[in-house]
Amino acid sequence: MRVNLQEALGDTQLTREKLFSVFEAAIREKFAVANIEPHCPDSLDVTLMDGRNFTLYLENLWRTLQHQTTESRVNIFENHVRSVYSAFGTDTGSMVTRENIVPTIKDSEYFSVGGDWNLVREHLVGDIWILYSLDLPHSILTLRKETFQSLGMSMSDLRALACENLRRILPDIEQHGSGPWYLITAGRDYVASILLLDEVWTESEGSVEGDIVAAVPSRDVLLVTGSRSKEGIEHVRRRVREIHETGDHLISQTLFRRTAGTWKVFE
């Protein structure tokens, strides 16, 4: 089914159900011989002819498009579909190397919704998990156990390798604000993963009142304040709530405290 994206996505009354039907049509066109099982308005289960299967979720795309113009909606939608096809519709095997592996940050809800136990992950703290992924030219693909095993690596070496790759591909890490709270930036895709770079937090010790307190409400937002700053804590909590009301690629509303080189849930 050919869809006029300008017309469909330009509708001021665009609903999640309408977006789902447009997305389903686009995926069916891209994966013409796949078996696709829709679960409106949340997800699509896709099984390819070679037996590979994956689930596509609409939550982030829906949140992203809600506050965009028609032109932006079309561009974002088309880029999203291209990324899906790049990740799953082409042979990525030749591109997968140890140098591609990066750590991404997810919360417990991500796994409870997805229910995919074949992903390579480890618990970090509270409701936060490290999900190991592959940084490919046009997409970020979650690292599955069978792919990880084919690389001949041990889990004990995985985090160190992934963090080293992260350091290599991250743009400059910058701190914004005059206190008592700060915004950390470094591109869009891996900002939350900066939680794992110990040297960043070692260098930041003493720049806030008390211990470092951080929050990762979405993958591109990292907020920092001090454990003894009532104003800073209140601002970070408020900003986290605002992001979860209107943002996309959401992670966690929990605040974390850095003590003795590790993260703990901030009480």
C-alpha positions, -999 to 999 in steps of 0.1 A, spaced: 0 0 0 15 33 -12 9 61 14 11 98 8 34 107 37 28 145 34 -9 139 37 -9 112 63 18 127 86 6 163 81 -27 156 97 -31 179 127 -52 152 143 -26 125 138 -33 96 161 -10 68 172 -33 44 154 -30 63 122 8 65 126 8 27 132 -10 20 99 14 43 80 44 26 96 31 -9 90 25 -1 53 61 13 50 76 -18 67 56 -42 46 69 -24 15 105 -26 27 103 -62 38 81 -75 10 85 -112 17 86 -111 55 59 -123 78 46 -93 97 23 -96 127 9 -62 139 0 -54 175 -17 -20 170 -8 6 182 24 -5 199 46 -29 179 52 -51 148 67 -86 150 87 -93 118 101 -126 107 124 -127 77 127 -155 52 161 -165 66 145 -171 100 156 -139 117 130 -122 138 127 -88 155 101 -65 171 97 -29 161 82 -5 187 64 27 179 67 46 212 98 66 204 87 74 169 53 85 181 68 108 208 92 123 184 67 131 157 41 147 180 59 180 182 72 183 147 62 202 115 49 182 85 82 185 67 101 173 98 77 145 104 82 131 69 120 134 71 122 118 105 98 90 95 117 82 63 150 82 81 136 59 108 123 34 82 157 35 64 175 28 97 152 -2 104 160 -16 69 197 -9 73 197 -27 107 176 -57 98 171 -59 60 207 -60 49 236 -83 57 254 -66 86 276 -96 94 306 -82 76 304 -49 94 302 -64 129 336 -63 147 348 -57 182 354 -21 173 316 -16 167 305 -26 202 293 2 224 274 4 257 239 19 257 218 27 287 182 13 292 159 10 321 141 -21 334 109 -12 316 126 -15 282 132 -52 288 98 -58 304 81 -44 273 104 -60 248 107 -94 265 137 -103 245 161 -123 266 186 -129 237 202 -95 241 237 -90 257 232 -68 288 243 -64 324 228 -46 354 243 -13 364 223 1 393 187 6 404 165 3 373 194 10 349 210 -16 326 238 -16 302 226 -29 268 255 -37 245 249 -26 209 266 -23 176 274 12 162 269 7 125 272 34 97 234 41 95 220 25 127 225 12 162 218 -25 164 214 -43 197 241 -70 202 225 -105 203 240 -134 221 248 -154 190 266 -125 174 286 -118 206 296 -155 208 308 -154 172 333 -127 182 350 -150 207 349 -126 236 343 -131 273 318 -110 293 345 -100 317 362 -80 289 331 -66 273 325 -35 293 361 -23 291 361 -28 253 327 -11 248 337 19 269 370 23 250 350 23 217 326 49 232 355 72 241 367 70 205 334 78 188 319 104 213 320 140 203 336 164 228 319 161 262 308 195 274 293 208 306 267 236 304 254 258 333 267 279 361 254 257 389 242 243 411 230 219 384 246 212 350 237 196 316 263 173 300 263 170 262 281 149 237 260 144 205 227 126 208 230 89 207 253 80 236 250 108 262 235 86 289 264 61 284 288 87 298 277 73 332 301 45 325 332 67 319 349 68 353 374 95 343 346 120 336 333 117 372 367 116 388 375 150 371 341 163 382 346 156 419 346 188 439 327 208 413 294 203 430 282 205 466 286 170 481 287 138 461 278 139 424 242 132 417 232 124 381 200 115 361 196 101 326 159 108 317 166 101 280 194 89 259 206 124 250 202 141 284 225 138 313 218 161 343 242 166 372 241 183 406 254 178 441 239 157 469 240 187 493 223 212 469 186 213 476 181 237 448 200 215 424 182 183 434 148 200 430 157 213 396 170 180 383 139 162 396 116 188 379 135 186 346 134 148 346 96 149 350 92 174 322 113 153 298 93 122 306 61 141 298 72 153 264 105 137 254 114 106 234 140 78 238 132 79 275 152 60 301 148 66 338 134 91 363 157 78 391 186 99 405 219 83 411 247 92 436 284 86 429 302 73 460 336 55 461 337 52 424 303 35 419 267 46 413 240 41 439 204 50 439 201 85 454 177 86 484 
